[in-house]
Amino acid sequence: MAKGSRPTIGREARASKDSTRAKPGKTAGNGGRAVPGKVPRGSLPRWTSPGFSPFARSILEKIDRGVVLLDAGGAVIDANSIARQVLTHGNGLLLRNGRFSFADAEIEGRFEQLLKATGKANGAPRVVAASVKRPGSAACRVLVSPIMIEDGQAHSVAYIVVIYAPAEQRAITHEVLLEIYGLTRAQADVARQLYTGRSVEETAAELQLSLNTVRTHLKQIFSKCNVQSQAELLHTLALGPQSF
């Protein structure tokens, strides 16, 4: 730096910062929508908005079902975390250029008919209900229904998709097992292992218990949950809740 000259690095840094700062209502450099006082969404999918209200999202994140909102053309507007997980895997259900799709051609054809026929004369399909096979994972059940809001206003949301995906269900918590079913901590440990799909033998190995101890816990679990078999126990726990 020449003698007597003034350092400019601070001035240049401020200028650079000002030039990259997004203005209210403009698109930020990372592709997200800039909101005054908030960090732009950037890499989040565009279909996070418009969609669920903050209140609705807080509710939908509590349930163990995937929920997706679609527009009239089948494009995804929003989805809760379980639905996003299913769609990200792309196994049986997937996104094609932002559009909700079924990998199975026959089910996809029924879905296309629903999109074309909704709101038309009698005989149009009212819903699409299907069991979707997923190689390497449990099949999921899917229900696609039109949303009819008779308030005289235009709405971007036209369909709701509910996904019953056993593989993506949340693990059941100790708190649920202790508070709702009255299990002890040791019994809850066994129930949680069984709920993830482990056998009695695998549960014993995982918890480092003898088979007799696990079976004793299981009998007590059956009694407290008012069931007669392991299958009935898992069905009861799957009805929810899985967490608070």
Backbone bond lengths (Angstrom), bond angles and torsions (degrees), N, CA, C in turn:
res aa  C-N    CA-C-N  psi(-1)  N-CA   C-N-CA  omega(-1)  CA-C   N-CA-C  phi
1 M - - - 1.461 - - 1.511 108.32 -
2 A 1.351 117.16 132.39 1.458 122.83 -178.00 1.511 110.29 -66.98
3 K 1.361 114.30 146.94 1.449 119.23 -179.36 1.519 110.60 -61.03
4 G 1.310 115.51 133.74 1.466 120.26 177.89 1.505 114.45 87.80
5 S 1.356 116.61 -12.07 1.469 117.71 179.59 1.506 110.18 -77.20
6 R 1.317 117.73 155.31 1.449 122.75 -177.38 1.525 109.87 -97.30
7 P 1.347 118.55 137.68 1.476 120.11 178.06 1.514 110.71 -63.52
8 T 1.314 116.90 140.37 1.468 121.26 -176.01 1.520 112.60 -116.03
9 I 1.342 117.50 -2.30 1.463 118.66 -173.66 1.514 112.47 -59.39
10 G 1.332 117.47 -40.34 1.460 119.54 179.31 1.508 111.82 -64.61
11 R 1.382 115.75 -41.79 1.454 120.69 179.23 1.517 110.79 -63.55
12 E 1.387 116.01 -42.55 1.460 119.62 -179.86 1.522 111.35 -66.19
13 A 1.348 116.39 -38.49 1.461 119.28 179.42 1.503 111.04 -63.69
14 R 1.379 115.69 -40.62 1.458 118.48 179.15 1.512 111.16 -65.52
15 A 1.347 115.86 -40.11 1.462 119.64 179.91 1.511 111.17 -64.22
16 S 1.382 115.55 -41.86 1.457 119.52 178.99 1.512 111.31 -63.20
17 K 1.355 115.53 -41.51 1.457 120.16 179.94 1.511 111.37 -63.80
18 D 1.365 115.55 -41.58 1.460 119.43 -179.49 1.511 111.34 -67.23
19 S 1.343 116.97 -35.12 1.466 119.45 -176.22 1.506 112.57 -72.09
20 T 1.359 116.49 -24.98 1.462 119.00 -178.44 1.501 112.89 -98.33
21 R 1.346 117.12 -6.07 1.460 119.12 -178.98 1.518 109.75 -72.61
22 A 1.319 116.65 128.74 1.462 120.45 -179.26 1.509 109.76 -75.74
23 K 1.317 115.99 141.04 1.446 121.58 176.51 1.515 110.10 -87.83
24 P 1.331 117.15 153.32 1.472 119.70 179.32 1.516 111.16 -54.02
25 G 1.367 114.77 130.91 1.461 118.78 176.97 1.504 114.12 84.66
26 K 1.343 118.77 -3.03 1.453 122.05 -179.74 1.512 109.96 -103.35
27 T 1.345 114.88 168.74 1.452 119.70 179.04 1.511 109.36 -88.72
28 A 1.338 116.85 130.03 1.445 121.16 178.72 1.512 110.06 -74.77
29 G 1.339 116.15 165.49 1.451 120.88 -175.26 1.508 114.03 -63.89
30 N 1.308 118.82 -20.64 1.456 120.93 -179.55 1.513 112.97 -90.18
31 G 1.325 117.80 6.83 1.457 120.88 176.87 1.500 114.27 92.60
32 G 1.336 118.41 -8.36 1.451 120.31 -179.56 1.510 111.40 -87.18
33 R 1.284 116.66 167.19 1.454 122.92 178.77 1.516 108.59 -85.81
34 A 1.303 117.79 118.39 1.448 121.09 -178.11 1.518 110.24 -77.69
35 V 1.300 116.21 133.48 1.455 122.33 178.22 1.513 107.66 -123.63
36 P 1.340 118.67 128.33 1.455 120.24 -178.51 1.520 111.23 -52.98
37 G 1.353 115.13 127.61 1.449 120.38 177.00 1.509 114.63 81.71
38 K 1.354 117.90 2.18 1.461 120.80 -179.07 1.522 109.60 -129.55
39 V 1.347 115.11 155.96 1.449 119.99 176.60 1.521 109.11 -78.50
40 P 1.357 119.20 132.26 1.464 120.89 179.19 1.525 110.68 -58.52
41 R 1.339 116.63 150.85 1.453 121.09 -176.59 1.511 112.95 -69.72
42 G 1.316 117.90 -28.71 1.449 121.34 174.60 1.508 113.83 59.31
43 S 1.359 116.27 -108.55 1.454 121.32 -170.72 1.526 114.29 -79.47
44 L 1.329 118.35 -5.92 1.459 119.11 178.16 1.522 109.81 -64.30
45 P 1.343 118.04 145.50 1.467 120.81 178.62 1.517 111.15 -56.90
46 R 1.303 117.32 147.01 1.463 121.60 -179.27 1.520 111.48 -64.22
47 W 1.357 116.44 -23.27 1.456 118.45 -175.54 1.517 113.96 -82.21
48 T 1.356 116.69 21.79 1.458 118.27 172.56 1.522 111.46 -82.27
49 S 1.332 118.35 -12.13 1.463 120.53 -177.27 1.515 108.74 -156.45
50 P 1.337 119.84 140.62 1.456 125.48 -4.67 1.520 110.80 -75.25
51 G 1.303 116.88 154.38 1.451 119.77 -178.73 1.500 110.24 -175.17
52 F 1.318 116.90 -125.62 1.448 120.33 -179.25 1.528 110.31 -66.90
53 S 1.304 115.32 140.42 1.454 119.06 169.99 1.519 108.17 -71.42
54 P 1.329 118.80 160.44 1.473 119.89 177.41 1.525 112.17 -54.54
55 F 1.328 116.05 -38.32 1.471 119.63 179.80 1.526 110.58 -65.99
56 A 1.340 116.43 -45.93 1.467 119.79 179.93 1.523 110.86 -63.87
57 R 1.324 117.06 -39.92 1.462 120.09 -179.72 1.526 110.99 -62.50
58 S 1.328 116.85 -41.66 1.462 119.68 -179.47 1.521 110.89 -61.66
59 I 1.335 117.07 -31.86 1.461 121.31 177.36 1.532 110.63 -75.52
60 L 1.330 116.91 -47.19 1.460 120.94 -175.10 1.526 112.49 -67.19
61 E 1.318 117.44 -25.92 1.462 119.56 177.09 1.524 111.84 -75.28
62 K 1.325 117.44 -10.59 1.461 121.37 179.15 1.528 112.36 -87.22
63 I 1.330 117.07 -21.66 1.463 119.56 -174.57 1.524 110.65 -91.96
64 D 1.329 115.70 159.81 1.462 120.39 -176.96 1.525 111.52 -100.77
65 R 1.310 116.22 39.58 1.461 122.70 175.85 1.515 108.76 -128.32
66 G 1.324 115.77 145.48 1.457 119.29 172.82 1.516 109.49 -80.81
67 V 1.324 117.40 136.53 1.458 122.27 179.36 1.531 108.25 -130.71
68 V 1.338 115.76 128.58 1.467 122.17 -178.60 1.517 109.04 -128.20
69 L 1.323 116.82 139.48 1.462 122.12 172.72 1.523 108.87 -106.38
70 L 1.347 115.63 133.61 1.467 121.74 -179.63 1.510 110.49 -120.33
71 D 1.334 115.82 152.00 1.460 118.98 171.61 1.525 109.07 -87.41
72 A 1.329 117.32 -175.21 1.466 120.94 -174.08 1.524 113.03 -63.69
73 G 1.333 117.08 -22.62 1.460 120.15 179.48 1.515 113.98 -96.20
74 G 1.325 116.87 2.80 1.463 120.57 178.98 1.517 114.27 91.84
75 A 1.333 117.46 3.71 1.460 120.03 178.09 1.521 110.17 -74.16
76 V 1.320 116.47 141.78 1.458 121.52 -178.06 1.527 110.21 -76.08
77 I 1.324 115.33 125.34 1.462 121.88 176.63 1.518 110.57 -94.34
78 D 1.322 116.18 -41.94 1.464 120.02 -179.28 1.519 108.84 -161.42
79 A 1.320 116.26 162.69 1.465 121.64 179.49 1.515 108.89 -159.10
80 N 1.337 116.12 146.78 1.457 118.14 175.58 1.531 109.24 -80.58
81 S 1.335 117.21 178.04 1.465 120.68 -169.39 1.529 112.83 -65.62
82 I 1.337 118.21 -37.17 1.474 119.30 179.40 1.527 109.91 -65.91
83 A 1.326 117.57 -42.73 1.472 120.34 178.50 1.526 110.79 -63.43
84 R 1.319 117.04 -40.29 1.464 119.65 178.25 1.525 110.67 -61.57
85 Q 1.328 115.51 -40.04 1.462 119.99 179.59 1.526 110.39 -62.21
86 V 1.325 116.63 -44.14 1.467 120.62 179.32 1.527 110.50 -63.27
87 L 1.317 116.90 -46.55 1.465 120.84 -176.86 1.523 111.60 -68.82
88 T 1.329 117.21 -33.71 1.462 120.61 178.99 1.524 110.94 -65.36
89 H 1.336 117.16 -37.43 1.461 120.34 177.95 1.525 111.38 -65.49
90 G 1.339 117.29 -30.15 1.466 120.36 178.98 1.514 113.39 63.12
91 N 1.329 117.08 30.68 1.457 122.02 -177.36 1.528 109.34 -109.77
92 G 1.327 116.61 96.42 1.462 121.44 -177.73 1.510 113.06 91.70
93 L 1.319 116.99 -41.91 1.467 123.81 174.76 1.514 107.56 -123.65
94 L 1.324 116.42 138.26 1.448 118.46 -175.08 1.524 111.92 -155.61
95 L 1.315 114.62 170.16 1.456 122.16 174.41 1.516 109.02 -105.40
96 R 1.326 116.06 131.48 1.460 121.41 173.53 1.517 107.38 -120.18
97 N 1.336 116.27 105.53 1.464 121.35 -176.65 1.529 111.60 53.52
98 G 1.330 115.17 42.55 1.456 120.16 177.71 1.515 114.72 82.90
99 R 1.315 116.84 1.74 1.467 121.45 -177.30 1.522 110.09 -104.78
100 F 1.322 116.81 135.27 1.459 122.81 177.43 1.524 109.59 -67.16
101 S 1.338 116.99 133.27 1.463 120.24 -177.26 1.520 110.73 -146.38
102 F 1.338 114.10 156.48 1.451 122.16 172.36 1.522 108.62 -102.91
103 A 1.328 117.09 138.97 1.461 119.99 176.80 1.524 111.17 -71.19
104 D 1.335 116.83 -31.58 1.456 121.28 179.04 1.530 109.98 -73.75
105 A 1.326 116.89 124.57 1.464 121.47 -174.12 1.530 111.85 -63.79
106 E 1.336 117.37 -38.08 1.462 119.80 -177.78 1.536 110.67 -66.89
107 I 1.338 116.76 -43.58 1.464 119.85 179.09 1.523 110.33 -68.43
108 E 1.321 116.29 -38.21 1.470 119.89 178.46 1.526 110.25 -62.43
109 G 1.326 116.88 -36.93 1.461 120.03 177.46 1.519 111.80 -63.83
110 R 1.309 116.81 -40.67 1.472 120.30 177.03 1.521 110.76 -65.18
111 F 1.327 116.08 -38.42 1.463 120.58 177.83 1.526 110.71 -63.27
112 E 1.324 116.43 -42.28 1.473 120.94 178.12 1.532 110.31 -61.27
113 Q 1.329 116.83 -41.32 1.463 120.53 178.56 1.522 111.07 -62.46
114 L 1.325 115.99 -39.85 1.461 119.58 178.51 1.525 111.01 -62.38
115 L 1.338 116.74 -44.24 1.462 120.41 -179.48 1.528 111.61 -62.56
116 K 1.330 116.29 -37.59 1.461 120.51 -177.43 1.528 112.44 -78.60
117 A 1.330 116.49 -29.89 1.463 119.78 -169.94 1.517 114.99 -99.23
118 T 1.331 118.60 -14.84 1.466 120.59 -176.59 1.525 110.67 -57.67
119 G 1.316 116.00 130.37 1.461 121.02 178.38 1.510 114.02 88.81
120 K 1.332 116.46 -3.70 1.462 119.41 -179.73 1.526 110.63 -93.29
121 A 1.326 115.56 -166.55 1.470 121.30 -172.44 1.519 112.09 -66.28
122 N 1.341 114.30 173.96 1.456 120.58 178.38 1.524 111.10 -56.58
123 G 1.307 115.70 150.01 1.459 121.05 -178.37 1.512 112.63 100.56
124 A 1.332 117.40 -13.24 1.460 120.85 178.67 1.529 109.18 -72.70
125 P 1.343 117.49 142.71 1.469 119.34 178.05 1.518 110.59 -62.71
126 R 1.308 116.46 136.79 1.466 120.50 -177.55 1.517 112.56 -91.57
127 V 1.335 116.86 -30.83 1.460 121.76 -179.58 1.530 108.93 -147.02
128 V 1.313 115.53 166.28 1.458 121.85 166.36 1.522 106.28 -119.20
129 A 1.330 115.94 118.64 1.457 121.63 177.07 1.517 107.17 -121.64
130 A 1.336 117.14 126.32 1.464 119.03 -174.23 1.521 111.12 -152.22
131 S 1.323 114.95 151.68 1.453 122.27 168.72 1.523 106.66 -98.55
132 V 1.322 116.04 119.94 1.463 121.17 -173.14 1.522 109.66 -103.82
133 K 1.324 115.92 117.37 1.458 120.75 178.23 1.521 109.55 -74.85
134 R 1.343 115.00 140.26 1.460 120.96 179.77 1.524 108.96 -134.04
135 P 1.332 117.09 106.03 1.472 120.27 -178.73 1.528 111.22 -53.59
136 G 1.336 115.27 129.72 1.450 120.45 178.43 1.510 114.47 80.92
137 S 1.331 117.60 3.28 1.460 121.11 -179.21 1.519 109.18 -148.28
138 A 1.325 115.80 162.86 1.456 119.72 178.85 1.526 110.70 -65.82
139 A 1.340 115.91 143.95 1.466 119.91 177.02 1.515 109.53 -62.81
140 C 1.324 116.03 150.82 1.457 119.55 176.12 1.531 109.24 -118.69
141 R 1.300 115.69 155.03 1.462 121.51 178.62 1.522 108.22 -106.06
142 V 1.321 115.24 137.58 1.464 120.67 -173.02 1.525 109.69 -130.67
143 L 1.308 115.67 136.09 1.460 122.00 176.18 1.520 108.41 -127.23
144 V 1.332 116.18 120.99 1.469 122.33 176.96 1.519 108.21 -111.58
145 S 1.326 116.95 122.34 1.467 121.21 -176.68 1.523 110.14 -131.43
146 P 1.337 117.09 142.96 1.465 119.54 173.13 1.523 110.34 -68.84
147 I 1.312 115.67 150.22 1.458 121.49 174.70 1.520 107.94 -107.14
148 M 1.302 116.61 117.98 1.455 122.01 -179.72 1.532 109.55 -107.54
149 I 1.308 116.59 109.89 1.465 121.99 178.77 1.524 107.63 -114.21
150 E 1.312 116.52 107.99 1.456 121.06 -175.13 1.529 110.43 -96.76
151 D 1.328 115.51 72.21 1.465 119.87 178.01 1.526 111.91 -121.89
152 G 1.352 115.77 7.93 1.453 119.54 177.46 1.511 114.20 77.84
153 Q 1.331 118.49 6.40 1.449 121.58 -178.69 1.524 110.07 -113.55
154 A 1.339 114.99 156.41 1.460 120.28 177.37 1.530 108.94 -82.08
155 H 1.325 116.45 138.07 1.451 121.23 -179.90 1.526 109.34 -129.52
156 S 1.347 115.65 140.60 1.461 119.53 179.88 1.523 111.73 -76.78
157 V 1.325 117.80 -26.31 1.463 121.18 -179.50 1.533 109.43 -83.89
158 A 1.337 116.00 124.29 1.464 120.47 -178.05 1.528 113.04 -117.49
159 Y 1.342 117.78 -24.80 1.464 121.22 -176.77 1.534 109.55 -140.09
160 I 1.316 114.60 152.32 1.459 120.96 171.19 1.516 108.09 -121.54
161 V 1.324 116.30 135.91 1.463 123.17 177.23 1.519 107.79 -113.30
162 V 1.329 116.11 127.20 1.462 121.14 175.30 1.520 107.43 -112.55
163 I 1.330 116.34 126.20 1.457 122.43 -175.89 1.523 109.34 -115.15
164 Y 1.318 115.58 120.26 1.464 121.97 176.12 1.532 106.54 -100.11
165 A 1.322 116.77 97.02 1.467 121.98 -172.48 1.522 109.94 -118.53
166 P 1.336 117.83 98.37 1.464 120.19 -177.12 1.518 113.51 -57.07
167 A 1.336 117.57 -37.56 1.467 120.44 -176.29 1.520 112.20 -66.79
168 E 1.325 116.79 -24.15 1.453 119.71 -177.69 1.531 112.95 -100.83
169 Q 1.330 117.41 2.94 1.457 119.22 178.68 1.519 110.31 -64.66
170 R 1.310 115.47 144.03 1.459 120.10 -178.97 1.525 110.38 -69.70
171 A 1.330 115.74 150.82 1.459 120.60 174.11 1.525 108.97 -64.51
172 I 1.305 115.94 143.89 1.457 119.58 179.61 1.526 108.99 -78.33
173 T 1.309 117.42 140.91 1.462 121.24 -173.70 1.526 111.70 -90.90
174 H 1.331 114.53 158.48 1.460 119.92 174.62 1.528 110.70 -58.83
175 E 1.338 116.58 -39.74 1.459 120.50 -176.20 1.520 111.59 -58.84
176 V 1.344 117.33 -42.35 1.460 120.91 178.73 1.524 110.36 -63.06
177 L 1.308 116.58 -46.05 1.465 120.72 -176.42 1.522 111.66 -67.12
178 L 1.324 116.66 -35.74 1.462 119.94 -179.94 1.529 111.50 -76.47
179 E 1.338 116.52 -45.64 1.470 120.58 -173.10 1.527 112.87 -78.24
180 I 1.331 117.38 -41.77 1.468 120.54 -174.40 1.525 111.91 -86.64
181 Y 1.336 116.01 -43.60 1.463 119.20 -173.79 1.530 113.33 -101.72
182 G 1.338 116.77 -7.48 1.453 119.63 177.38 1.511 114.74 71.25
183 L 1.343 118.40 24.55 1.455 120.88 179.42 1.527 110.67 -75.83
184 T 1.305 115.70 155.63 1.460 120.21 170.42 1.525 108.39 -78.78
185 R 1.319 116.56 169.55 1.463 119.31 179.08 1.532 110.80 -61.08
186 A 1.308 117.46 -41.67 1.471 120.67 179.99 1.527 111.14 -65.03
187 Q 1.335 117.12 -41.25 1.461 120.60 177.80 1.528 110.83 -66.06
188 A 1.319 116.13 -38.01 1.471 120.64 178.88 1.524 110.56 -64.82
189 D 1.328 117.47 -37.28 1.469 120.70 177.23 1.528 110.35 -59.49
190 V 1.333 116.07 -43.19 1.466 120.37 179.23 1.527 110.65 -66.68
191 A 1.327 116.74 -45.80 1.467 120.59 -178.75 1.529 111.18 -61.55
192 R 1.316 117.37 -39.53 1.471 120.84 -179.56 1.526 111.15 -65.13
193 Q 1.319 116.48 -39.81 1.463 119.77 178.31 1.520 111.20 -65.02
194 L 1.322 116.19 -44.15 1.465 120.00 178.53 1.525 111.17 -63.49
195 Y 1.329 116.55 -35.72 1.464 120.95 -177.83 1.526 111.76 -66.89
196 T 1.324 116.87 -27.17 1.470 119.87 178.06 1.527 112.28 -78.80
197 G 1.353 116.56 -5.98 1.463 119.85 177.67 1.511 114.30 106.90
198 R 1.323 117.07 1.82 1.458 119.26 178.83 1.524 110.79 -75.21
199 S 1.322 115.68 150.68 1.461 121.62 176.48 1.531 109.08 -80.63
200 V 1.320 115.93 173.39 1.460 120.26 177.47 1.530 109.81 -61.16
201 E 1.330 116.42 -42.35 1.464 120.92 179.45 1.528 111.37 -63.95
202 E 1.319 116.61 -43.55 1.470 120.22 179.21 1.525 110.95 -66.84
203 T 1.328 115.77 -35.82 1.466 120.10 177.45 1.523 110.72 -63.56
204 A 1.316 116.36 -43.59 1.462 120.43 178.72 1.521 110.91 -60.73
205 A 1.327 116.65 -43.43 1.464 120.23 179.92 1.528 111.18 -66.44
206 E 1.335 116.22 -42.02 1.464 120.35 -178.17 1.522 111.31 -64.84
207 L 1.332 116.76 -40.26 1.465 121.06 -177.52 1.533 112.63 -91.52
208 Q 1.339 115.90 -1.52 1.465 121.78 -179.90 1.535 110.64 57.88
209 L 1.331 113.86 48.62 1.459 121.58 177.96 1.523 108.56 -121.13
210 S 1.331 115.94 161.21 1.461 119.42 174.98 1.524 109.39 -77.11
211 L 1.335 116.06 158.06 1.463 120.42 178.24 1.529 110.72 -60.93
212 N 1.313 116.53 -38.52 1.464 119.51 -179.71 1.529 111.15 -63.46
213 T 1.329 117.18 -39.29 1.468 120.67 178.86 1.521 111.07 -64.71
214 V 1.329 116.66 -43.95 1.470 120.45 179.17 1.526 109.84 -63.62
215 R 1.317 117.37 -42.40 1.470 120.19 -179.54 1.529 111.14 -65.93
216 T 1.323 116.51 -35.80 1.467 119.60 176.45 1.528 110.50 -64.63
217 H 1.336 115.99 -44.07 1.466 120.01 176.71 1.525 110.24 -60.89
218 L 1.328 116.46 -39.99 1.461 120.75 -176.52 1.522 111.23 -64.46
219 K 1.317 117.47 -40.47 1.462 120.58 177.58 1.527 110.85 -61.06
220 Q 1.332 116.20 -41.38 1.462 120.43 178.88 1.524 111.30 -68.00
221 I 1.318 115.98 -35.96 1.474 120.89 177.22 1.525 109.73 -64.37
222 F 1.356 116.88 -45.18 1.461 121.14 177.87 1.527 110.22 -54.98
223 S 1.319 116.05 -46.13 1.461 120.80 -177.25 1.526 111.53 -63.52
224 K 1.334 116.86 -45.02 1.462 120.43 -176.79 1.529 112.02 -71.72
225 C 1.322 116.22 -30.39 1.472 119.88 -179.64 1.526 112.43 -92.63
226 N 1.342 116.09 -0.87 1.460 122.29 177.01 1.535 111.90 59.31
227 V 1.345 115.92 47.37 1.459 122.05 178.00 1.522 108.48 -127.83
228 Q 1.344 115.66 166.91 1.458 121.08 -175.71 1.523 113.22 -114.58
229 S 1.342 117.15 -11.27 1.463 119.41 -175.83 1.523 110.16 -148.91
230 Q 1.324 114.57 166.61 1.456 119.70 178.82 1.530 110.80 -66.01
231 A 1.328 116.76 -38.98 1.470 120.06 178.82 1.524 110.45 -62.16
232 E 1.335 116.74 -42.18 1.455 120.66 179.27 1.522 110.98 -66.66
233 L 1.330 116.52 -36.07 1.467 120.58 177.10 1.521 110.84 -61.87
234 L 1.324 117.07 -48.24 1.462 120.69 -178.76 1.522 111.16 -63.84
235 H 1.329 116.36 -37.55 1.460 119.77 177.45 1.527 110.28 -63.72
236 T 1.308 116.77 -43.21 1.461 120.89 179.57 1.527 111.59 -62.42
237 L 1.317 116.58 -45.19 1.469 120.49 -179.90 1.526 111.13 -66.91
238 A 1.341 116.73 -33.80 1.465 120.16 -179.35 1.523 112.51 -68.71
239 L 1.346 116.72 -22.61 1.455 119.23 178.44 1.520 112.02 -67.37
240 G 1.326 115.57 -18.30 1.451 120.51 174.43 1.511 113.39 91.42
241 P 1.342 113.78 171.82 1.468 126.14 -0.80 1.523 111.94 -78.11
242 Q 1.351 115.26 163.44 1.449 120.77 175.07 1.533 112.46 -101.01
243 S 1.328 115.15 -17.95 1.467 119.20 178.66 1.507 108.74 -156.33
244 F 1.308 116.41 166.84 1.471 122.56 177.52 1.518 109.24 -99.35
